[in-house]
Structures are given as C-alpha cells and as structure tokens.
Amino acid sequence: MSSIAFIGLGHMGGPMAANLVKAGHRVQGFDLAAPSLELARQNGVQTCSSLAETVSGTETVITMLPAGKHVISVWSELVDAVPAGTLLIDCSTIDMESARKAHALAAAKGCPSLDAPVSGGTGGAAAGTLTFMVGGEEDVFAGAKPLFEAMGKKIIHCGAASAGQAAKVCNNMILGINMIAVGEAFVLGERLGLTHQALFDVASVSSGQCWSLTTYCPVPGPVPTSPANRAYEPGFAAELMLKDLKLSQAAAEETGAMTPLGAKATRLYQLFADEGFGTKDFSGIINMLRDKSESGAE
Ligand code: NAD
C-alpha cells in the first residue's frame, strides 16, 4: 500500500483515483470543482482543500488535468510542497513542450518523474482497463508499474522522458485520420448503393480493417456497442479528438515532420466542432461528410 496524492478528479481522474483506493492505496485528492471532490469522497478518496494539504505525507503525486498550462501551473506549485524524492506522474494528454518542462521542474527539485498519458476513455478509466504510455527512466517506470496496473491493463514503457506523450499524440493522429477514412468509405458506399453491412463485412476482413471500423464503427448496426447506435453520445468527444490532433500538429511543426493527413484531419474536426458537434462522439464526423456531400460542398 502506498500514499498517493491525486490532483484532477474529473471524468478520467475520478475513476482512476477510485481504482487506486480499491487496490488498497491511501489516496488524498484535490480538484477545483466541488462536485468532482464530492464524488471522489464517496469513492473512498480523502478529499483536501489545497494542493499543499493533498501532497502532505504522500510518496507519489499523480496529476490528471485538462491541458499543458494546468499541468505546469500545478507542478510549479507542487515541487515547492513535496520533499525531494517524491515520485511525480502526469497522466494528462499535453503538448510535448509542457511535458518536457514538467520533467525539468521535477528534476530541479530532485524528484523522479514520469509522463503517462492514457487511452481507453472514461469507460476504461472506470473499468480499470486503460492503456498507459509511459516516458521516463526505466527504474522509475518499474517502481511505478504496480500503480498503473491498479488503473489499467496495458502498461507500455515508451522510452525516456516525454516518450509517453509522443506515443499518445502519434496514436491519436492515426485514430483521427482513420475515423475520417472509414466515414468517407461509408458515405461513398451509400452513394454506390452498398449497404453498411455489406461494406462492413468486406472491409472488416480485408485490408481496410482497422479499429475505427471493427470496434467503433461510425454507422449504426454492424457494431452494436459503437456510439453510432446511441445518437453519437461519447465515447470520445470530438473536441477531445480536436485537442489531440492540434497537439500532433504542434509537434509536427516543431520537428518538421510532414503530416498532411494529420493537418487535414485537424481542419475537418475543427469544422465539425465549429458547427456545434464538439461534445458529440468523434465518430459522428461521418454525418458532416454525408451532409456536405449532399449539399455539393467539399
Ligand atoms: P475533466 O475536465 O473532466 O477533468 C479535469 C479536472 O481537472 C477537472 O475536474 C478540473 O476541475 C480539474 N482541474 C483543473 N485545474 C485544476 C487545478 N489547478 N487544480 C486541481 N484541479 C484542477 O477532463 P478529463 O476528461 O478527465 O481529461 C483529463 C485529461 O485526460 C485530459 O488531458 C484529456 O485530454 C485526457 N484524456 C481524456 C480522455 C477522455 O475520454 N475523457 C481520454 C484519454 C485522455
């Protein structure tokens, strides 16, 4: 059993902290939002009213916050509040520059640190089946692995500091592009008189096979558990996909990598969000593709 401070108890952090409690750890939690704090308290988290109180007496601090600016703001404060040697882990999805800065803040204080973004969404957070992509030193990773195992199923050490964020941004760029590709194929199939089921039956066992098709099919019917069957309620909201695609494009710009489809996918998700669908599941972008086909626009 260890003592853990958990900061950011939202849609993801709340259930992750609850799973640490279930695994027998003592968890002190903090969030700016009162309802998140109350829910965490009901799940066995000892709720605190300040960052300093939250980290007091803990060996490990985990953050699960919206974006890089929140992580830097919280880590800047918490390095002053923890003793050297406290393990700092950030599970948020953030830009590469902020990830590097967070590691640097920890190193300056003499604290080991890991970036450990996740995939698997709110369902995976609740079920304890998240995938963790971890960046940081091998021995620090090995020491923290049991904590990740209390919250996830697949725990992958991706390399040195920030490698977890790099893997996350690349994976989600694939996902964003793939979902648009699958949506385009269904819309074209409709125009060619193909049923959704026929296209699914062929592509799911052919070279077009991918997760966006076989697990998360963007049309209702072939995969009963996909958000398309429940009016595109997320799931994974389009605004979160847009956030991740923007992170991929910032990284591409920084490194000079050529990502033309990542850039196009970013623009299409921006348009989808601008049209008011940011809170719908990201697979709903097929409806925008279909609507724009019908109106003759791009
Ligand atoms: P969320 O908005 O539900 O939760 C973030 C929480 O952080 C909020 O409760 C907010 O009050 C709190 N917070 C913000 N600033 C704070 C501060 N200074 N101190 C304490 N608390 C603070 O977001 P989420 O869906 O839980 O996502 C968290 C992170 O996980 C994001 O980086 C997101 O990109 C990533 N992520 C989300 C999903 C998903 O499906 N929701 C999937 C994978 C990764």
py3Dmol code that shows the C-alpha trace and the ligand (Angstrom):
import py3Dmol

protein = """\
ATOM      1  CA  MET A   1       0.000   0.000   0.000  1.00  0.00           C
ATOM      2  CA  SER A   2       1.260   3.494  -0.715  1.00  0.00           C
ATOM      3  CA  SER A   3       0.111   7.017  -0.042  1.00  0.00           C
ATOM      4  CA  ILE A   4      -0.851   8.844  -3.192  1.00  0.00           C
ATOM      5  CA  ALA A   5      -1.903  12.423  -3.903  1.00  0.00           C
ATOM      6  CA  PHE A   6      -4.276  12.638  -6.877  1.00  0.00           C
ATOM      7  CA  ILE A   7      -4.881  16.062  -8.430  1.00  0.00           C
ATOM      8  CA  GLY A   8      -7.626  16.470 -11.047  1.00  0.00           C
ATOM      9  CA  LEU A   9     -10.606  14.244 -10.231  1.00  0.00           C
ATOM     10  CA  GLY A  10     -12.648  14.812 -13.404  1.00  0.00           C
ATOM     11  CA  HIS A  11     -14.106  12.321 -15.885  1.00  0.00           C
ATOM     12  CA  MET A  12     -10.848  10.370 -16.022  1.00  0.00           C
ATOM     13  CA  GLY A  13      -9.082  11.224 -12.760  1.00  0.00           C
ATOM     14  CA  GLY A  14     -12.132  10.495 -10.588  1.00  0.00           C
ATOM     15  CA  PRO A  15     -12.488   6.824 -11.560  1.00  0.00           C
ATOM     16  CA  MET A  16      -8.698   6.357 -11.717  1.00  0.00           C
ATOM     17  CA  ALA A  17      -8.359   7.564  -8.120  1.00  0.00           C
ATOM     18  CA  ALA A  18     -11.270   5.308  -7.125  1.00  0.00           C
ATOM     19  CA  ASN A  19      -9.434   2.298  -8.604  1.00  0.00           C
ATOM     20  CA  LEU A  20      -6.314   3.142  -6.599  1.00  0.00           C
ATOM     21  CA  VAL A  21      -8.473   3.143  -3.461  1.00  0.00           C
ATOM     22  CA  LYS A  22      -9.989  -0.228  -4.479  1.00  0.00           C
ATOM     23  CA  ALA A  23      -6.454  -1.612  -4.862  1.00  0.00           C
ATOM     24  CA  GLY A  24      -5.802  -0.728  -1.217  1.00  0.00           C
ATOM     25  CA  HIS A  25      -3.868   2.538  -1.542  1.00  0.00           C
ATOM     26  CA  ARG A  26      -4.446   5.603   0.618  1.00  0.00           C
ATOM     27  CA  VAL A  27      -5.443   8.385  -1.764  1.00  0.00           C
ATOM     28  CA  GLN A  28      -5.630  12.096  -0.934  1.00  0.00           C
ATOM     29  CA  GLY A  29      -7.417  14.008  -3.676  1.00  0.00           C
ATOM     30  CA  PHE A  30      -7.879  17.574  -4.852  1.00  0.00           C
ATOM     31  CA  ASP A  31      -9.910  19.258  -7.575  1.00  0.00           C
ATOM     32  CA  LEU A  32     -11.095  22.817  -8.125  1.00  0.00           C
ATOM     33  CA  ALA A  33     -14.638  21.572  -8.815  1.00  0.00           C
ATOM     34  CA  ALA A  34     -16.717  20.760  -5.718  1.00  0.00           C
ATOM     35  CA  PRO A  35     -18.900  18.076  -7.401  1.00  0.00           C
ATOM     36  CA  SER A  36     -15.788  16.126  -8.523  1.00  0.00           C
ATOM     37  CA  LEU A  37     -14.404  16.303  -4.988  1.00  0.00           C
ATOM     38  CA  GLU A  38     -17.676  15.052  -3.504  1.00  0.00           C
ATOM     39  CA  LEU A  39     -17.870  12.108  -5.921  1.00  0.00           C
ATOM     40  CA  ALA A  40     -14.272  11.192  -5.109  1.00  0.00           C
ATOM     41  CA  ARG A  41     -15.059  11.327  -1.392  1.00  0.00           C
ATOM     42  CA  GLN A  42     -17.934   8.884  -1.922  1.00  0.00           C
ATOM     43  CA  ASN A  43     -15.426   6.576  -3.654  1.00  0.00           C
ATOM     44  CA  GLY A  44     -13.081   6.495  -0.665  1.00  0.00           C
ATOM     45  CA  VAL A  45     -10.687   9.321  -1.588  1.00  0.00           C
ATOM     46  CA  GLN A  46      -9.660  11.561   1.342  1.00  0.00           C
ATOM     47  CA  THR A  47     -10.510  14.939  -0.111  1.00  0.00           C
ATOM     48  CA  CYS A  48      -8.384  18.008   0.607  1.00  0.00           C
ATOM     49  CA  SER A  49      -8.860  21.724   0.226  1.00  0.00           C
ATOM     50  CA  SER A  50      -5.427  22.752  -1.059  1.00  0.00           C
ATOM     51  CA  LEU A  51      -2.547  21.396  -3.081  1.00  0.00           C
ATOM     52  CA  ALA A  52      -0.221  21.527  -0.055  1.00  0.00           C
ATOM     53  CA  GLU A  53      -2.646  19.527   2.089  1.00  0.00           C
ATOM     54  CA  THR A  54      -3.125  16.994  -0.719  1.00  0.00           C
ATOM     55  CA  VAL A  55       0.559  16.165  -1.150  1.00  0.00           C
ATOM     56  CA  SER A  56       1.325  16.159   2.574  1.00  0.00           C
ATOM     57  CA  GLY A  57       2.642  12.765   3.717  1.00  0.00           C
ATOM     58  CA  THR A  58       2.390  11.146   0.273  1.00  0.00           C
ATOM     59  CA  GLU A  59       5.112   9.287  -1.668  1.00  0.00           C
ATOM     60  CA  THR A  60       3.620   9.739  -5.119  1.00  0.00           C
ATOM     61  CA  VAL A  61       1.689  12.568  -6.782  1.00  0.00           C
ATOM     62  CA  ILE A  62      -0.477  11.902  -9.844  1.00  0.00           C
ATOM     63  CA  THR A  63      -1.992  14.697 -11.943  1.00  0.00           C
ATOM     64  CA  MET A  64      -4.858  14.280 -14.442  1.00  0.00           C
ATOM     65  CA  LEU A  65      -5.591  17.761 -15.753  1.00  0.00           C
ATOM     66  CA  PRO A  66      -7.107  19.291 -18.909  1.00  0.00           C
ATOM     67  CA  ALA A  67      -4.013  20.655 -20.703  1.00  0.00           C
ATOM     68  CA  GLY A  68      -0.327  21.606 -20.509  1.00  0.00           C
ATOM     69  CA  LYS A  69      -0.899  25.016 -18.894  1.00  0.00           C
ATOM     70  CA  HIS A  70      -2.775  23.397 -15.969  1.00  0.00           C
ATOM     71  CA  VAL A  71      -0.035  20.794 -15.510  1.00  0.00           C
ATOM     72  CA  ILE A  72       2.740  23.405 -15.474  1.00  0.00           C
ATOM     73  CA  SER A  73       0.811  25.601 -13.070  1.00  0.00           C
ATOM     74  CA  VAL A  74       0.131  22.693 -10.665  1.00  0.00           C
ATOM     75  CA  TRP A  75       3.622  21.141 -10.937  1.00  0.00           C
ATOM     76  CA  SER A  76       5.274  24.566 -10.358  1.00  0.00           C
ATOM     77  CA  GLU A  77       3.381  24.792  -7.091  1.00  0.00           C
ATOM     78  CA  LEU A  78       3.728  21.194  -6.009  1.00  0.00           C
ATOM     79  CA  VAL A  79       7.510  20.990  -6.392  1.00  0.00           C
ATOM     80  CA  ASP A  80       7.660  23.555  -3.605  1.00  0.00           C
ATOM     81  CA  ALA A  81       5.319  21.475  -1.444  1.00  0.00           C
ATOM     82  CA  VAL A  82       6.852  17.982  -1.718  1.00  0.00           C
ATOM     83  CA  PRO A  83      10.159  16.660  -0.356  1.00  0.00           C
ATOM     84  CA  ALA A  84      12.871  15.670  -2.854  1.00  0.00           C
ATOM     85  CA  GLY A  85      12.428  12.053  -3.916  1.00  0.00           C
ATOM     86  CA  THR A  86       8.622  12.214  -4.227  1.00  0.00           C
ATOM     87  CA  LEU A  87       7.545  10.479  -7.444  1.00  0.00           C
ATOM     88  CA  LEU A  88       5.609  12.828  -9.762  1.00  0.00           C
ATOM     89  CA  ILE A  89       3.436  11.315 -12.509  1.00  0.00           C
ATOM     90  CA  ASP A  90       1.377  13.233 -15.052  1.00  0.00           C
ATOM     91  CA  CYS A  91      -1.354  11.227 -16.830  1.00  0.00           C
ATOM     92  CA  SER A  92      -2.899  14.172 -18.722  1.00  0.00           C
ATOM     93  CA  THR A  93      -2.612  14.474 -22.502  1.00  0.00           C
ATOM     94  CA  ILE A  94      -0.443  17.547 -23.037  1.00  0.00           C
ATOM     95  CA  ASP A  95       1.873  19.179 -25.585  1.00  0.00           C
ATOM     96  CA  MET A  96       5.469  17.992 -25.856  1.00  0.00           C
ATOM     97  CA  GLU A  97       6.931  21.301 -24.655  1.00  0.00           C
ATOM     98  CA  SER A  98       4.887  21.281 -21.435  1.00  0.00           C
ATOM     99  CA  ALA A  99       5.757  17.614 -20.863  1.00  0.00           C
ATOM    100  CA  ARG A 100       9.471  18.410 -21.097  1.00  0.00           C
ATOM    101  CA  LYS A 101       9.009  21.434 -18.821  1.00  0.00           C
ATOM    102  CA  ALA A 102       7.208  19.335 -16.197  1.00  0.00           C
ATOM    103  CA  HIS A 103      10.059  16.788 -16.166  1.00  0.00           C
ATOM    104  CA  ALA A 104      12.546  19.657 -15.806  1.00  0.00           C
ATOM    105  CA  LEU A 105      10.627  21.113 -12.838  1.00  0.00           C
ATOM    106  CA  ALA A 106      10.708  17.709 -11.137  1.00  0.00           C
ATOM    107  CA  ALA A 107      14.406  17.162 -11.856  1.00  0.00           C
ATOM    108  CA  ALA A 108      15.313  20.583 -10.437  1.00  0.00           C
ATOM    109  CA  LYS A 109      13.616  19.558  -7.166  1.00  0.00           C
ATOM    110  CA  GLY A 110      15.280  16.128  -7.139  1.00  0.00           C
ATOM    111  CA  CYS A 111      12.021  14.277  -7.821  1.00  0.00           C
ATOM    112  CA  PRO A 112      11.762  11.321 -10.215  1.00  0.00           C
ATOM    113  CA  SER A 113       9.029  11.857 -12.797  1.00  0.00           C
ATOM    114  CA  LEU A 114       7.024  10.061 -15.476  1.00  0.00           C
ATOM    115  CA  ASP A 115       4.694  11.207 -18.237  1.00  0.00           C
ATOM    116  CA  ALA A 116       1.975   8.574 -18.522  1.00  0.00           C
ATOM    117  CA  PRO A 117      -0.928   9.574 -20.762  1.00  0.00           C
ATOM    118  CA  VAL A 118      -3.688   7.057 -21.271  1.00  0.00           C
ATOM    119  CA  SER A 119      -6.058   5.712 -23.862  1.00  0.00           C
ATOM    120  CA  GLY A 120      -9.277   3.862 -23.216  1.00  0.00           C
ATOM    121  CA  GLY A 121     -11.578   6.768 -22.371  1.00  0.00           C
ATOM    122  CA  THR A 122     -13.925   7.142 -19.438  1.00  0.00           C
ATOM    123  CA  GLY A 123     -15.127   3.537 -19.805  1.00  0.00           C
ATOM    124  CA  GLY A 124     -11.562   2.269 -19.492  1.00  0.00           C
ATOM    125  CA  ALA A 125     -10.917   4.582 -16.538  1.00  0.00           C
ATOM    126  CA  ALA A 126     -13.963   3.212 -14.703  1.00  0.00           C
ATOM    127  CA  ALA A 127     -13.228  -0.430 -15.553  1.00  0.00           C
ATOM    128  CA  GLY A 128      -9.506  -0.128 -14.753  1.00  0.00           C
ATOM    129  CA  THR A 129      -8.586  -1.207 -18.281  1.00  0.00           C
ATOM    130  CA  LEU A 130      -6.697   1.883 -19.504  1.00  0.00           C
ATOM    131  CA  THR A 131      -3.561   1.668 -21.629  1.00  0.00           C
ATOM    132  CA  PHE A 132      -0.687   3.689 -20.133  1.00  0.00           C
ATOM    133  CA  MET A 133       2.060   5.054 -22.410  1.00  0.00           C
ATOM    134  CA  VAL A 134       4.940   5.939 -20.157  1.00  0.00           C
ATOM    135  CA  GLY A 135       8.016   8.107 -20.615  1.00  0.00           C
ATOM    136  CA  GLY A 136      10.848   8.302 -18.081  1.00  0.00           C
ATOM    137  CA  GLU A 137      13.745   6.347 -16.638  1.00  0.00           C
ATOM    138  CA  GLU A 138      13.469   2.549 -16.646  1.00  0.00           C
ATOM    139  CA  ASP A 139      13.888   2.089 -12.879  1.00  0.00           C
ATOM    140  CA  VAL A 140      11.348   4.829 -12.113  1.00  0.00           C
ATOM    141  CA  PHE A 141       8.917   3.136 -14.508  1.00  0.00           C
ATOM    142  CA  ALA A 142       9.492  -0.269 -12.883  1.00  0.00           C
ATOM    143  CA  GLY A 143       8.795   1.166  -9.419  1.00  0.00           C
ATOM    144  CA  ALA A 144       5.553   2.835 -10.539  1.00  0.00           C
ATOM    145  CA  LYS A 145       4.226  -0.082 -12.592  1.00  0.00           C
ATOM    146  CA  PRO A 146       2.043  -1.567  -9.803  1.00  0.00           C
ATOM    147  CA  LEU A 147       0.215   1.769  -9.533  1.00  0.00           C
ATOM    148  CA  PHE A 148      -0.501   1.789 -13.265  1.00  0.00           C
ATOM    149  CA  GLU A 149      -1.669  -1.825 -13.008  1.00  0.00           C
ATOM    150  CA  ALA A 150      -4.284  -0.769 -10.457  1.00  0.00           C
ATOM    151  CA  MET A 151      -5.764   1.586 -13.071  1.00  0.00           C
ATOM    152  CA  GLY A 152      -5.006  -0.103 -16.380  1.00  0.00           C
ATOM    153  CA  LYS A 153      -4.452  -3.304 -18.328  1.00  0.00           C
ATOM    154  CA  LYS A 154      -1.671  -2.468 -20.783  1.00  0.00           C
ATOM    155  CA  ILE A 155       1.324  -0.611 -19.422  1.00  0.00           C
ATOM    156  CA  ILE A 156       3.936   0.281 -22.028  1.00  0.00           C
ATOM    157  CA  HIS A 157       7.290   1.922 -21.358  1.00  0.00           C
ATOM    158  CA  CYS A 158       7.826   4.032 -24.484  1.00  0.00           C
ATOM    159  CA  GLY A 159      11.281   5.436 -23.682  1.00  0.00           C
ATOM    160  CA  ALA A 160      12.870   8.433 -21.981  1.00  0.00           C
ATOM    161  CA  ALA A 161      11.077  11.492 -20.560  1.00  0.00           C
ATOM    162  CA  SER A 162       8.161  12.675 -22.786  1.00  0.00           C
ATOM    163  CA  ALA A 163       8.109   9.475 -24.887  1.00  0.00           C
ATOM    164  CA  GLY A 164       4.662   8.630 -23.471  1.00  0.00           C
ATOM    165  CA  GLN A 165       3.224  11.906 -24.770  1.00  0.00           C
ATOM    166  CA  ALA A 166       4.933  11.321 -28.120  1.00  0.00           C
ATOM    167  CA  ALA A 167       3.276   7.892 -28.427  1.00  0.00           C
ATOM    168  CA  LYS A 168      -0.116   9.289 -27.424  1.00  0.00           C
ATOM    169  CA  VAL A 169      -0.001  12.106 -29.967  1.00  0.00           C
ATOM    170  CA  CYS A 170       1.071   9.744 -32.796  1.00  0.00           C
ATOM    171  CA  ASN A 171      -1.555   7.128 -31.897  1.00  0.00           C
ATOM    172  CA  ASN A 172      -4.373   9.655 -31.797  1.00  0.00           C
ATOM    173  CA  MET A 173      -3.303  11.199 -35.089  1.00  0.00           C
ATOM    174  CA  ILE A 174      -3.697   7.721 -36.634  1.00  0.00           C
ATOM    175  CA  LEU A 175      -7.107   7.408 -34.991  1.00  0.00           C
ATOM    176  CA  GLY A 176      -8.370  10.816 -36.185  1.00  0.00           C
ATOM    177  CA  ILE A 177      -7.267  10.174 -39.765  1.00  0.00           C
ATOM    178  CA  ASN A 178      -8.624   6.595 -39.718  1.00  0.00           C
ATOM    179  CA  MET A 179     -12.058   7.605 -38.490  1.00  0.00           C
ATOM    180  CA  ILE A 180     -12.399  10.103 -41.330  1.00  0.00           C
ATOM    181  CA  ALA A 181     -11.220   7.450 -43.823  1.00  0.00           C
ATOM    182  CA  VAL A 182     -13.837   4.967 -42.581  1.00  0.00           C
ATOM    183  CA  GLY A 183     -16.529   7.669 -42.638  1.00  0.00           C
ATOM    184  CA  GLU A 184     -15.620   8.626 -46.214  1.00  0.00           C
ATOM    185  CA  ALA A 185     -15.818   4.977 -47.308  1.00  0.00           C
ATOM    186  CA  PHE A 186     -19.304   4.515 -45.818  1.00  0.00           C
ATOM    187  CA  VAL A 187     -20.557   7.742 -47.441  1.00  0.00           C
ATOM    188  CA  LEU A 188     -19.112   6.714 -50.815  1.00  0.00           C
ATOM    189  CA  GLY A 189     -20.564   3.202 -50.360  1.00  0.00           C
ATOM    190  CA  GLU A 190     -24.012   4.708 -49.720  1.00  0.00           C
ATOM    191  CA  ARG A 191     -23.775   6.650 -52.993  1.00  0.00           C
ATOM    192  CA  LEU A 192     -22.744   3.464 -54.792  1.00  0.00           C
ATOM    193  CA  GLY A 193     -25.756   1.577 -53.402  1.00  0.00           C
ATOM    194  CA  LEU A 194     -23.777  -0.582 -50.928  1.00  0.00           C
ATOM    195  CA  THR A 195     -25.422  -1.455 -47.625  1.00  0.00           C
ATOM    196  CA  HIS A 196     -23.474  -0.558 -44.485  1.00  0.00           C
ATOM    197  CA  GLN A 197     -23.444  -4.220 -43.502  1.00  0.00           C
ATOM    198  CA  ALA A 198     -22.011  -5.355 -46.851  1.00  0.00           C
ATOM    199  CA  LEU A 199     -19.175  -2.824 -46.686  1.00  0.00           C
ATOM    200  CA  PHE A 200     -18.519  -3.743 -43.058  1.00  0.00           C
ATOM    201  CA  ASP A 201     -18.490  -7.485 -43.823  1.00  0.00           C
ATOM    202  CA  VAL A 202     -15.929  -6.991 -46.590  1.00  0.00           C
ATOM    203  CA  ALA A 203     -13.667  -4.299 -45.101  1.00  0.00           C
ATOM    204  CA  SER A 204     -13.581  -5.843 -41.621  1.00  0.00           C
ATOM    205  CA  VAL A 205     -11.895  -8.964 -43.045  1.00  0.00           C
ATOM    206  CA  SER A 206      -9.934  -7.192 -45.795  1.00  0.00           C
ATOM    207  CA  SER A 207      -7.103  -4.689 -45.984  1.00  0.00           C
ATOM    208  CA  GLY A 208      -9.368  -1.811 -44.915  1.00  0.00           C
ATOM    209  CA  GLN A 209      -9.683  -3.379 -41.466  1.00  0.00           C
ATOM    210  CA  CYS A 210      -8.952  -1.013 -38.560  1.00  0.00           C
ATOM    211  CA  TRP A 211     -10.164  -0.181 -35.029  1.00  0.00           C
ATOM    212  CA  SER A 212     -12.336   2.707 -36.277  1.00  0.00           C
ATOM    213  CA  LEU A 213     -14.253   0.174 -38.361  1.00  0.00           C
ATOM    214  CA  THR A 214     -14.391  -3.008 -36.329  1.00  0.00           C
ATOM    215  CA  THR A 215     -14.618  -1.662 -32.760  1.00  0.00           C
ATOM    216  CA  TYR A 216     -16.003   1.811 -33.218  1.00  0.00           C
ATOM    217  CA  CYS A 217     -17.987   1.593 -36.468  1.00  0.00           C
ATOM    218  CA  PRO A 218     -19.338   5.104 -37.277  1.00  0.00           C
ATOM    219  CA  VAL A 219     -22.676   3.860 -38.685  1.00  0.00           C
ATOM    220  CA  PRO A 220     -25.357   2.175 -36.571  1.00  0.00           C
ATOM    221  CA  GLY A 221     -25.813  -1.572 -36.928  1.00  0.00           C
ATOM    222  CA  PRO A 222     -22.641  -3.540 -37.601  1.00  0.00           C
ATOM    223  CA  VAL A 223     -21.045  -2.967 -34.161  1.00  0.00           C
ATOM    224  CA  PRO A 224     -23.883  -2.625 -31.622  1.00  0.00           C
ATOM    225  CA  THR A 225     -21.648  -1.140 -28.908  1.00  0.00           C
ATOM    226  CA  SER A 226     -20.351   1.783 -31.023  1.00  0.00           C
ATOM    227  CA  PRO A 227     -21.566   5.357 -30.255  1.00  0.00           C
ATOM    228  CA  ALA A 228     -23.345   5.478 -33.654  1.00  0.00           C
ATOM    229  CA  ASN A 229     -26.023   3.283 -32.057  1.00  0.00           C
ATOM    230  CA  ARG A 230     -26.716   5.823 -29.309  1.00  0.00           C
ATOM    231  CA  ALA A 231     -27.008   9.056 -31.310  1.00  0.00           C
ATOM    232  CA  TYR A 232     -23.226   9.601 -31.152  1.00  0.00           C
ATOM    233  CA  GLU A 233     -23.151  10.251 -27.416  1.00  0.00           C
ATOM    234  CA  PRO A 234     -19.472   9.969 -26.389  1.00  0.00           C
ATOM    235  CA  GLY A 235     -17.413   7.862 -26.045  1.00  0.00           C
ATOM    236  CA  PHE A 236     -14.626  10.143 -27.055  1.00  0.00           C
ATOM    237  CA  ALA A 237     -15.857  13.667 -27.707  1.00  0.00           C
ATOM    238  CA  ALA A 238     -14.917  15.374 -30.983  1.00  0.00           C
ATOM    239  CA  GLU A 239     -13.473  18.338 -29.045  1.00  0.00           C
ATOM    240  CA  LEU A 240     -11.009  15.972 -27.320  1.00  0.00           C
ATOM    241  CA  MET A 241     -10.020  14.487 -30.678  1.00  0.00           C
ATOM    242  CA  LEU A 242      -9.506  18.029 -31.968  1.00  0.00           C
ATOM    243  CA  LYS A 243      -7.327  18.817 -28.952  1.00  0.00           C
ATOM    244  CA  ASP A 244      -5.147  15.761 -29.624  1.00  0.00           C
ATOM    245  CA  LEU A 245      -4.893  16.492 -33.350  1.00  0.00           C
ATOM    246  CA  LYS A 246      -3.786  20.041 -32.566  1.00  0.00           C
ATOM    247  CA  LEU A 247      -1.090  18.598 -30.274  1.00  0.00           C
ATOM    248  CA  SER A 248       0.052  16.387 -33.172  1.00  0.00           C
ATOM    249  CA  GLN A 249       0.288  19.385 -35.468  1.00  0.00           C
ATOM    250  CA  ALA A 250       2.228  21.424 -32.903  1.00  0.00           C
ATOM    251  CA  ALA A 251       4.663  18.500 -32.601  1.00  0.00           C
ATOM    252  CA  ALA A 252       4.868  18.155 -36.402  1.00  0.00           C
ATOM    253  CA  GLU A 253       5.649  21.845 -36.744  1.00  0.00           C
ATOM    254  CA  GLU A 254       8.291  21.680 -34.027  1.00  0.00           C
ATOM    255  CA  THR A 255      10.047  18.677 -35.576  1.00  0.00           C
ATOM    256  CA  GLY A 256       9.470  19.412 -39.272  1.00  0.00           C
ATOM    257  CA  ALA A 257       7.622  16.100 -39.794  1.00  0.00           C
ATOM    258  CA  MET A 258       5.370  16.043 -42.872  1.00  0.00           C
ATOM    259  CA  THR A 259       1.811  15.154 -41.730  1.00  0.00           C
ATOM    260  CA  PRO A 260      -0.556  16.354 -44.483  1.00  0.00           C
ATOM    261  CA  LEU A 261      -3.378  13.996 -43.492  1.00  0.00           C
ATOM    262  CA  GLY A 262      -2.969  14.938 -39.825  1.00  0.00           C
ATOM    263  CA  ALA A 263      -3.301  18.586 -40.870  1.00  0.00           C
ATOM    264  CA  LYS A 264      -6.404  17.898 -42.951  1.00  0.00           C
ATOM    265  CA  ALA A 265      -7.983  15.807 -40.175  1.00  0.00           C
ATOM    266  CA  THR A 266      -7.364  18.704 -37.750  1.00  0.00           C
ATOM    267  CA  ARG A 267      -9.162  21.121 -40.088  1.00  0.00           C
ATOM    268  CA  LEU A 268     -12.110  18.747 -40.537  1.00  0.00           C
ATOM    269  CA  TYR A 269     -12.520  18.208 -36.779  1.00  0.00           C
ATOM    270  CA  GLN A 270     -12.249  21.982 -36.273  1.00  0.00           C
ATOM    271  CA  LEU A 271     -15.096  22.451 -38.760  1.00  0.00           C
ATOM    272  CA  PHE A 272     -17.140  19.719 -37.062  1.00  0.00           C
ATOM    273  CA  ALA A 273     -16.634  21.422 -33.670  1.00  0.00           C
ATOM    274  CA  ASP A 274     -17.384  24.872 -35.128  1.00  0.00           C
ATOM    275  CA  GLU A 275     -20.683  23.512 -36.443  1.00  0.00           C
ATOM    276  CA  GLY A 276     -21.679  22.689 -32.866  1.00  0.00           C
ATOM    277  CA  PHE A 277     -20.781  18.994 -32.609  1.00  0.00           C
ATOM    278  CA  GLY A 278     -17.741  19.246 -30.324  1.00  0.00           C
ATOM    279  CA  THR A 279     -19.457  17.398 -27.497  1.00  0.00           C
ATOM    280  CA  LYS A 280     -20.685  14.570 -29.758  1.00  0.00           C
ATOM    281  CA  ASP A 281     -18.615  11.462 -30.274  1.00  0.00           C
ATOM    282  CA  PHE A 282     -15.791  11.952 -32.785  1.00  0.00           C
ATOM    283  CA  SER A 283     -17.173   9.157 -34.996  1.00  0.00           C
ATOM    284  CA  GLY A 284     -20.123  11.468 -35.759  1.00  0.00           C
ATOM    285  CA  ILE A 285     -17.898  13.282 -38.257  1.00  0.00           C
ATOM    286  CA  ILE A 286     -19.358  10.860 -40.835  1.00  0.00           C
ATOM    287  CA  ASN A 287     -22.596  12.870 -40.651  1.00  0.00           C
ATOM    288  CA  MET A 288     -20.778  16.072 -41.602  1.00  0.00           C
ATOM    289  CA  LEU A 289     -19.119  14.266 -44.515  1.00  0.00           C
ATOM    290  CA  ARG A 290     -22.515  12.967 -45.662  1.00  0.00           C
ATOM    291  CA  ASP A 291     -24.252  16.353 -45.258  1.00  0.00           C
ATOM    292  CA  LYS A 292     -21.550  18.183 -47.143  1.00  0.00           C
ATOM    293  CA  SER A 293     -21.654  15.547 -49.900  1.00  0.00           C
ATOM    294  CA  GLU A 294     -25.387  16.143 -50.296  1.00  0.00           C
ATOM    295  CA  SER A 295     -25.025  19.898 -50.458  1.00  0.00           C
ATOM    296  CA  GLY A 296     -22.231  19.574 -53.002  1.00  0.00           C
ATOM    297  CA  ALA A 297     -19.695  21.396 -50.772  1.00  0.00           C
ATOM    298  CA  GLU A 298     -16.245  19.974 -50.045  1.00  0.00           C
TER     299      GLU A 298
END
"""
ligand_1 = """\
44
NAD
P -12.032 16.838 -16.994
O -12.188 18.238 -17.430
O -13.247 16.003 -16.730
O -11.135 16.768 -15.651
C -10.078 17.644 -15.386
C -10.230 18.073 -13.943
O -9.112 18.886 -13.572
C -11.481 18.929 -13.699
O -12.296 18.275 -12.722
C -10.929 20.260 -13.202
O -11.745 20.865 -12.212
C -9.593 19.849 -12.655
N -8.623 20.940 -12.548
C -8.287 21.868 -13.475
N -7.331 22.684 -12.999
C -7.051 22.261 -11.727
C -6.166 22.679 -10.717
N -5.355 23.741 -10.904
N -6.154 22.010 -9.559
C -6.968 20.961 -9.345
N -7.851 20.505 -10.267
C -7.882 21.149 -11.435
O -11.088 16.129 -18.093
P -10.896 14.550 -18.323
O -11.839 14.073 -19.349
O -10.816 13.879 -17.003
O -9.448 14.561 -19.006
C -8.264 14.745 -18.255
C -7.080 14.533 -19.171
O -7.151 13.204 -19.713
C -7.039 15.484 -20.365
O -5.692 15.853 -20.584
C -7.589 14.650 -21.508
O -7.088 15.050 -22.772
C -7.085 13.273 -21.129
N -7.867 12.149 -21.678
C -9.228 12.191 -21.629
C -9.952 11.124 -22.147
C -11.474 11.127 -22.105
O -12.084 10.280 -22.781
N -12.095 11.995 -21.335
C -9.289 10.024 -22.690
C -7.893 9.991 -22.684
C -7.183 11.076 -22.170
"""
view = py3Dmol.view(width=600, height=400)
view.addModel(protein, "pdb")
view.setStyle({"model": 0}, {"cartoon": {"style": "trace"}})
view.addModel(ligand_1, "xyz")
view.setStyle({"model": 1}, {"stick": {}})
view.zoomTo()
view.show()
